[in-house]
Amino acid sequence: MTALPEFVEPAINRPVASPAVLLAYSMNDFRYFDIETLPDQREGILEKYRKEVTPPANIKKQESIDIWMAEKAEQAAIDMLGKTSFDGGAGHVCTIGWAVNDGDVRVEHMEDVGEEADILRAFFSDFSKYKSTTLVGHNSNRFDIPFLMKRAVILGVELPDDRAFPRDPKPWDKNTFDTMTAWAGAGKGDMISMNKLCGILGIVGKGNFDGSQVAEAWANGEHMTIAEYCDDDVRRTRAIHQKFLAAGF
């Protein structure tokens, strides 16, 4: 697994020592976290998707079907494989970053899929057994938490107590805080990107690297780039949440 060097945190993203934030931290552990995921890494998996590719239903003529298959089938298979990075039943967690309250950010990153269970255990083992915990992420109730749960079940990794790590988080749960739904709402189509929310709140946003580039970076061995990106997202999540706390949310 990749070990991160110490980072100098941008001033705008440093923990805000407002009375409301300090009071909240004195009573609870807010666990800010973020994950990065990969598509299915099993050997030969792309060939499986090549066999499953079919042309759009509106293409009827055999000649048109043959042209479509020749020109677009390979990319369609690649796209199908890429979408498994959103499916905890098929994809992988390559990076987990987290911090408790205003503490240091810790990042665990795998350089080989055989290390996935290890980074899950590292994250889960850091949960406190004696203090109330609130998981704070961006789109975490819909994506991060379910993805982590599925990977843990598949890999045989023991989950933390369900009071700290809910199995089926709801917007009204007190042990989770999803910054996306807190801002945009919990409806099916209610969404806002972290980068856009950072811009609204005056927080330093993402740079030239984003989640869509993780799989390619991992394949190219750019492990530190991914780990640093995850670290930054944890800091952004914390800065966003502190805006809510300062407003008495």
Buried (B, 14 or more C-beta within 10 A) or exposed (E): BBEBEEEEBEEEBEBBEBEBBBEBBEEBBBBBBBBBBBBBBEEEBBEEBBEEBEBEEEBEEEEEBEEBBEEBBBEBBBEBBBEBBEBBEBBBBBBBBBBBBBBEBBBBBBBEBEBBBBBBBBBBEBBEEEEEBBBBBBBBBBBBBBBBBBBBEBBEBEBBEEEBBBEEBEBEBEBBBBBBBBBBEBEEEEBBBBBEBBEEBEBBBBEEBEBEBBBEBBEEEBBBBBBBBBBBBBBBBBBBBBBBBBEEE
